[in-house]
Amino acid sequence: MGRFSGRRPLAMVVGLFFVFGVVAAVEEAEPVVTAYVPSWGMKSEAERGVVEENLTHVIYAFVYPEFDRESGSVRLVTDFPGNGLNAGESSAVFEEFLGLGGDDSRLLQMISIGGWGLSENFSDIASSRKSRRAFARAVVEFVRDHELDGVDLDWEFPVFGGAENQVHRPEDRANFVKLCEEIRRTWKAQSGASRPLILTVAVPGYYRALSTRYEIKSLAQVVDWFHVMAYDYAGSWSQSTAHFSPLYGDDSPVHQQLSVAGGVAALERLGAPRDQIVLGLGLAGIRFEEVFPRKGEWIGVAFVSMNEKVREEGWNDSRSLNPTVAFPTSSEGNWVERWDEESKATFWILPETKSLVSGESVRSAEEKAKFVQANQLRGMMFWSLDKDSADLSLIGTASRILGVAQSEESAKTSPPESVTNASPKPKPVSEGSETEKVSFDQLLREVGSFGKPRTSENVEAKKTDEAAPVEPEVSESEEPPLLEPVDLEKAESETSVPSSAQRTNWRTR
């Protein structure tokens, strides 16, 4: 009996569609909770437990698209010098990945092709029909040979940006769509209707990159969903301290764009239906050094330098609740955990050294999962499995809220007893939290395409400088004040977004 027996359908469509004038009901799609397994592997059996208990899909990252420009042939390889191996060496990580799940498991397995530093051949491959066909044949052959369920294309990036070795063409946007279409055609021709192929793409989480690098509306007609890399909103390029992945920005067009809600709203505006948006969480963080707090505020203030190593190593071993475990020793002092109610983001400060860490916590993961649920997005994605903690799993937290987790034990929400230096964790947001009340309709109506809707609660809670005018309180009986529509051209010119040279490569090692 093959691996695919007993498995549930791989792709379902939400809503209604017309067949010869007749309205037919379609089964609602189940939530997606997926994580990337990097080529350097899993650390422990506990990680396998996180996979089995909390994930619907698991993705091996990365597979390299090897391209022979003379012959036009394409070969997909899992072992190459770029993943830490010497020429001719072989890794057991991919075989370990294939061993996840089983015949009766709900877990669906995919590969991700490309990634940062491994995407230099995409532009050439996508540029001609011959090479697109060769790529599609290689993809279909690889999937069938390894009995996989789908493919994720992580082209970083079409048109501009990416690693130094990246090749670009103005036609990359259109060619990417053609490449995806060719995969669909080839799969149908070789596999018939026996089973569907899951086809996804990974995209950035801010408007400028989405609008200039991709034809989102056309891609949405071909792929099953988008994995939105909704993180990296701050870094060494930032002009002031900021959150790594805020759910909401503040009132400025710049910060509204550089937020999870802003990125997701931009993706929808460009043509991606909500049920094709899988929100990504980056299990890493950023650390600002020599911060200059102002009137008790640590976000939006000057800093001198950053510790990029934090981004590369991620949050392993409960780091999401206790930075002292990871940055770098508890001898530094007592970190203080803080919660930004406006941005729905956690950060930690160390006043003795004027250090600040921004990253994901159980509370921020809860808020984002509720945001996904309230706005009927397809699900959540995590980069990456090895950066999660089995004892305090952010993946498990989100999976529980989305109704995917197979047991409550898989989503613990309290820190282990050994954690003593972190400040007490704020209580989880109640079921009637503001996040659950936020809808995209309200989001788009009140602030154009980006940012958090204004309410009496957050207007009253908003902190301002003493010299700044105080905003009037909005009574519950009044409509919240509308913000001016976002001027995208003006916002793009003002936005401090990372260049490809500035962006730290923490997606590969």
BELCOR-V839618 format. One line per field, one symbol per residue. ss: DSSP state (h for helix, s for strand, l for the rest). burial: I if it has 16 or more other ideal C-beta (glycine too) atoms within 10 Angstrom, else O. A space follows every 50 residues. Layout:
BEGIN
ss->???
burial->???
END
This chain:
BEGIN
ss->llllllllllllllsssssllssssslllllsssssssllllllhhhhhh hhhhllsssssssssssllllllsssslllhhhlllllllllhhhhhhll lllllllssssssslllllllhhhhhllhhhhhhhhhhhhhhhhhlllls sssslllllllllllllllllhhhhhhhhhhhhhhhhhhhhllllllsss ssssllhhhhhhhllhhhhhllllssssslllllllllllllllllllll llhhhhhllhhhhhhhhhhllllhhhssssssllsssssllllsllslll llllssslhhhhhlllllllllhhhllllhhhlllsssssllllssssss llllsssssllhhhhhhhhhhhhhllllssssslhhhllllllhhhhhhh hllllllhhhhllllllllllllllllllllllhhhhllhhhhhhhhlll lllllhhhhhhllllllllllllllllllllllllllhhhhhhhllllll lllllllll
burial->OOIOOOIOOOOOOOOOOOOOOOOOOOOOIIIIIIIIIIIOOIOOOOIIOI IIIIIIIIIIIIIIIOIOOOOOOIOIOIIIOOIOOOOOOOIOIIOOIOOI IOOOOOIIIIIIIIIIIIIIIIIIIIIOOOIIIIIIIIIIOIIOOIOIII IIIIIIIIIOIIIOOIOIOOOIIOIIIIIIIIIOOIIOOOOOOOOIIIII IIIIIIIIIIIOIIIIOIIIOIIIIIIIIIIIIIIIOIOOIIIIIIIIII OOIIIIIIIIIIIIIIIIIIIIIOIIIIIIIIIIIIIIOOIOIOOOOIIO IOIOOIIOOIIOIIIOIIIIIIIIIIIOOOOOOOIOIOIIOIIIIIIIII OOOIIIIIIIIIIIIIIIIIIIIOIIIIIIIIIIIIIIIIOIIIIIIIII IIOIIOOOOIIIIOIOOOIOOIOOIOOOIOOOOIIIOIOIOOIOOIIIII IIIIIIOIIOOOOOOOOOOOOOOIOOOOOOOOIOOIOIOOIIOOIOIIOO OOIIIIIIO
END
